[in-house]
Amino acid sequence: MNDEFDVVVMGGGIAGLTAANRAAQQGLTVALLEQGTDERYACNSRYSGGVLHIACHNVKESPEQLVEVIEGATEGKADPVLAKALANTAGRAVDWLRDEGAKFIRVGSIVWQQHVLAPPRPIVAGLDWKGRGPDVTLRQLTANLERRGGRVLRMTGVALMEVQGRCVGLEAKDAQGAHQLRAKAVVLADGGFQGNAQMVREYMAIDSARVMQRGAGTGRGDGLRMAKGVGGRLSELSYFYGHMLSRDSFSNDKVWPYPQLDELGTVGIVVNAAGERFVDEGRGGVFVANTIARSADPLATWAIFDHAVWEGPGKAARIPANPNLEKAGGTIVRAATLQELASTTGLPAERLELTIGAYNAALANGALDTLNPRRSAAPIAPMPISTGPFYAVPICAGMTYTFGGIHADEHGRVVTDSGRPIDGLYAVGATTGGLEGGSGGGYVGGLIKSVSFGLRAAEDLAARLTQRVPLQ
């Protein structure tokens, strides 16, 4: 195959399908490459909960408010230009999806769940995506692209084609062999590198075998490798978006990707095999998951809490641990005393009691800063561990997608270390970095980031191509 297109998009998640459709809407010839061969191929977009939000805020808030939200969520580490671009585009992105045929529901008055792709997933544990909002939306976008004359090719990207510093297409392969797809612009949208164990070890210092793959695991870092090969700049690569999961997820498919166990560990405490705290739980589940993944033994971690937590925050999540974890067969240890809890879990009783005693005393005396490690009181407020029965749940880190990746500008153009855009090369979605991941937390929102920058990239390249302006 030696076809020529205006645009070749690599990746059939919501970022790639948005970019491809928006480009086709503007009269460009488009080819979209997707490595999955099934009609309903696995990808993180399809597995997602379908909520479009910015750091748990309504995307329809004012751009000024949303910029502040992003700055706060990322501890000021988000690229301010990218933050502003997302804030200015997020509301329009939801409207565009609706115009494309996506359906939305609102979940009561919950601020960040005002735009949930319908039909929503049920409030049950496990992986339930077929016929749910994200799956339906991706199939709708695929049909829209084909109706607009775009081609969906079941291929894997291999290498960028470059002439004198300009990207002029993509080499790809399928079961029939290698192909050259010539194009005036290429959009990388392959969803991060969380599925590439070598990259995860090299860039994140994490052993993938000791971390649960919470997403589809289809992001292999091909886009990042290609962009780096032509001089593209990479952002901070150390962190990922994920949650605490039941350690049983390695053997029980019914306990992942839901329920996440953040509400248990972040209001109680998280301890290692020695019965000692090793992380600031108050910084949130994403931060704790990143810390667990880098701990000495990521598979020897426990969330410790009491009955008040189980009956309170344990029931508060969108898909709560109480009662869904137990219904799905996840391990929950209950005990009338801390000594009994230690005996059942195998944790050292004396050390566990000292750890909990020090935590309770610091909380009662307003001295959380004296703990080692310190315990933040915000954004997650702590609760004492004092009301029996006491609980212990074996946990692990669940990785959904990588925060770091290709650095693209506000138009989605891949830039070099000097900040110069690479002619004809764009990147959108989870393959990009620079916006999320501040110190291991900093979650902004995968779906809304993908749709917003998919629109921006397609609109920028279309304007340049139709006006015959060189891509730069």
N, C-alpha and C positions, 0 to 999 in steps of 0.2 A: 504494500500500500504506500503510495507516494502522493497522497492528497494534500491540497493546500486549503487553509482556513484563515479567517481573520484572527480567530482566537482558539487556542487549545487549553482546556481546563483539565487539570489532573486531580481527580478526587470527586466522588459522587455523594458526599455528605451534604449537609444543608449549606455550607459555605460554597462549595463548588457548584451546586445546583442553582444557588442564588446568582452567582457570578455569570454562569452560563445563560440562564434565562434572561437576566437583565441585559446582557450583551446581545442576545438574539432579539429582544424587544426593540433594540435600537438598530436593527437591520444588519447585524454582523453575522457572518457564517461561523458556526461554532461546532467544535467537537469536544465531547466530555469523555474522559477516560476514567473507567472504574475497574479496579482489580477484581471485585466480586463478580462471580459469574451467575449467581442466582438473581432472580428478579427482585427479591427482597433481601439483598446482600447485607451482611452485618456491617455496622459502622456505629460510632459513638452517638451520632445524631439520632439514629433509630432507637438506640437503647436509652436515650435520655428521658428525663421526667417531663419534658415538653414545656417547661416554664421559661418564658422570656422575661428577664429582669436584669437590672444592673445592681449588683451587690445587694440583693434583697430589697431593692427599691423599684417602684413603678417606673417603667421606661417613659411614661408620659409626663413625668415631672419636668420642670424647666431644665434646659441644658446647663444653666448655671448651678442649679441644685445637684444635678447628676455629676458634674465635674467635681464638686466638693465630696460627693459620695465616693467616687472613684479614688480621689486623693486619700480619703480616710481609710478606705478598705485596703489600699496598697501601701499605707504608711508613707505616702508621698513619693513612692518609687516608680509609679506609672509615668511613662513618657507623657508630658503634658499635652503635646500636640495630638497624640493618639487618644488621650482621654477626652479632649475637646471634640475630636472627630466623632467618637462613639456617642457622646452625649448629644451632639447635634443631629445624629442620624437615627438613633434608636427608635424614637416614636414613629418616624417614617418607615422604618424597617418592618414594624408590626403591621402598619397599614398596607405595605406592599405585599406582605405575605397573605393578608386577608384578601386583597384584590386577586391574588393568584389562586384563590380557592381554599386557603387554610381556614379552619374553623377554630374559634377560641371560646373558652368559658372563663368565668371569674369564680374564684373560690372565696365566697363571702367577702369580708372586709379585709382579708389578709393583703397587706400592701403589695408584697412582691409577687402575689399570685393572681394578678388581674388580667394576665395574658397567658393562659395555659392552653396549649394545643389540644384540640378535642378530636375524638373522645379521650378523656383522661385515663391514666392507668388506675386500676382499682387499688384500694388500700389493703394490699396483701404483700407478703414477703416474696422475694425471688425476682426472677427476670420475666417480665410480662410486657412484651412490646408489640406483638402482632395485632394489627387492627387498632392500635392506639394512636394518639394524635401525631407524634413524630413520624411513625411508619406511614400513616395516611398522607401526611404532608409531603414526604419525600416522593411517594408514588405520584402524587398530584404534580409536583414540580418536574418529575421525569416526563410525565405525559405532556405537560405544557411545553417542555423543551422540544420534544419530538414533533409536536404540532406546529411549532415555529420553524421547523426545518433543521433543528440541531441534531447532530448524530451522537448517539451514546455507544461508545466502543468499549468492549470488555478487554481492556489492555492494562498493562503495568508500565509506568514510566521508567525509563532506564537512564537517559541522559539528556541534557539540554543541548540544542544545536545552536552554535554561536558563530557569528561572522564579525570580525573586527569589533569585538566588545558588545555586539548587539545580539539578543536572543532572537532566533529566527525559526524556532520550532522545537519539537520534542521527539527523541527516539523512544520507541515503545516496543513491547513484545506481547504476543499472545500465543496461543497453541500452534499457530501456523508459522511463527517465526518473528523476525525483527521488522519494524516498519519505521519510516520517517514521515512525521506529520509536520509539514511546513506551516508556519503561522507568523502573523505580524506581531502577535503577543501570546505569551504563555502565562497562565494563572496556576500557581501551585496551591492546592487545597487538600492535601493528603492527610491532615489530621494529627500531626505530632509524631513523636518517636517512642511513645510508651510501650509499643509492641516489639521494640528492638532491644534485646537484652544487652547486647554489646554497647550500644549507645547509652543506655540507662546507666550501665556501670561506668563508662568513660566520662560522661558529662554530669552525672548526678551522684556518683559514688554509692549506688544502691544495687543490691543483689536482687534481681527480678524474681528469682526463685523463692524469695522470702517475703515477697509483697504480692498481695492478691490483685490480679488484673480486674479492676472493677468495670471497665468498659469493654468494648468489642475486641481490643487488642490488635486492631488492623492497621494502626498508625505505625509504620516501620521506619519513618525518618527519611524516606526517599527524597522528598522535597528539600529537606534541610541539607542532605548530602549534595544534591544538585546545585542548590543556591550557593553553598560554600565553595563548590568546585569552580564557580565562575566569579568568585570574589565577593559574594554576598556577606553582609555583616550578620553576625549572630548575637542575640541578646543573652542575658543571664539565663543559664540552662539548668540550674540546680534544683528547681522545685516543680512540684506537680499539684494538680487539683485532685483531691480524693477525700476519703472519709475513713473513720474507724469502722471496721467490720468485725463480725464474729470470726474467730479463728477457724471455726468449723467450715467456713466458706471454701477452704481447700478440699474438703471432702463432701460437702453438702451444698448442692447447687440451689437449694431453696432459700438460703440465707444471704444471697447477694444478688444484685447490688443493693437490695433493700431487705431488712431495715438497716440504715446506717446507725451507728451506736454513739454518735457524737454527743447526744443529749445526756448520755449516761456518764461518759468519761470526763466531759468538760465541766460538769457541775459537781462531780465527785472527784476522785483522783485516779491517776494512771500509774501503775507500779510495774517494776521489772521482776525478774525471778528472785531477787534478793528482798522483795517486799518494800522497795524504796521508790519514791517519786524521782522522775528524771526529766520532766517536761513541765512547762508552764501551761497547765490545762486551760486557764482562762483566756488564752489567745485564740481558742477556737479549734474545731475539729480538723480543719485543713492543716493548720500548723502542727497539731499533735500527730496527725498521720505522717507528715513529713519527718517529724522527729523520730517516731517509732521506726520508720523505714531505715533510718541511719543509726539506730541504736545497736548496742553490742549483740543483742539477740532479739530481732524483730518478732520472733515467734514465741516469746516467753513473757508477753505483756498482758496485764489484767486491768480491767476497769473495776474499781471498788466504790460502792455507794450503799446507801441504806434504803429502807422502805419508803421514806418520804420522797426520795428521788425517783424510785421506781413508779410510784403512783402519781408523781407530779411531772417533771420534765420527761420521764420515760414514756408518757402518753402524749407528749406535746408535738412531736414531729409530724410531718405530712404523712409519713408511713411509720408509725411509732414502733419502738422496740417492744413496748408493752401494749398488746400481748403478742405481736406478730413474730418476735424472735422465738418464743417458746412454741408457738403453733407450728413453726417451720422446723422444729427439732434442734434449735440452737442450744448450746450448753449455758445453763444459768445455775450458779451455785448459791443456795440460800442456807443461812445458818443463824441460830439464835444468838451466838456469841462470836466475837472476833477470833477466839482461839479455835472454835469449831470451823470457822470459815478457812482459817489458815491450814488446819489439818486436812480438810477436804481438797483444797487447791494445791497443797504441797508447798505453799509459801511459808517462810520461817515466821512462826507465831510472834516471837518477841519483837523482831524487827518490824513486822506489819503493825503491831499494836503501837509501837513507838512512832511510826510514820503517821498513823491516823491520829494519835494523840497530839503530836506536834501540829498537824494540820488543823485539827479542831481548836486547839488553843490559840493559834495564830489568827484563825477566823474570828473567834470570840473576842479577842483583844485588839482587833483591827491592825494586826501586825503581819499581814501576809507577805510583806517585803522581806521579813526576816527569814522566811523559809528558803531552803536551798534544794532545788531551784525556787526562785521567788514564784509567787502565785498572783497573777493579775486578777483584779476584781472586775475588769471589763475587757472585752465586750461580754464575756460570759460570767455571770455572778455565781460564786461558789455556794454550796450548801454543806452543812455539817454532816458528818457520818456518825449519827448518834441514835437513830431510831431503828430498833430491830424489827424484823429480821434484817441481817446484813447480806449484801449481795456481792458476788464476783463473777465477771464474765470474761472469758479468754478472748482477747481481741488481736487484730492485726491491722496493718495499713492497707487500704484499698486504693490503688492508683487508677484514676479515670483518664486524665490526659495531662500532658506535659505543659507547664506554663511557658517555658522558654522556647525559642525557635528562631526562625528567620526574622530579621528586623526589616519591616516595611514602613514606608511613610504613611501619612494620613490618606493617601490615595491608593494604598496597597502596593506601591512600587517598591521592589526590593532595592535596598541601598547598599553601597559599599562601606568600608570602614571610614572613608572620608565623608560619607553622607551623600555621595552622588548616586542618583537612581541608575540602575542597570537598564539599559534600553530594551524595552520589550518584555520585561520580566516582572510579574506581580505575585504576591502571596497573600492569602487570606485564611482566616479561621485558626484552628489550633496548631497549624504548622508555624504560626507566627509568634513572636514574643514582644516584650517591651511594654505590655499593658498590665499583665497580671503577675502575681508571684512575689510580692514584697515579703522578704524574710520567711518564706515558707507558708504564708497565708495569702492574702491579696486576691481572693476570688472575685471576679467581676461578673462573669456569666458567659458560658460557652456559646449558647445558641444565639444570643443577641449580638455578641461580638462577631460571630460568623456571618450572620445575615447582613449586619450593618456594613462590614468591610467588603463583603461580597458585592453589595450594591455600589459602594464607592469605587472599587476597583473597576467594575464593568463600565461605570459611567465615565470614569477618567479615561480609560483606554478607548472607549467609543468616541469620546470627544476628540481625542488626538488623532484617531484613524480617520474619522469622517471629515475633519478639518485639514487633513493631510499635514498635521503637525508632527514632526519626529518625536517618538516616544523618548522621554528623558526624565 
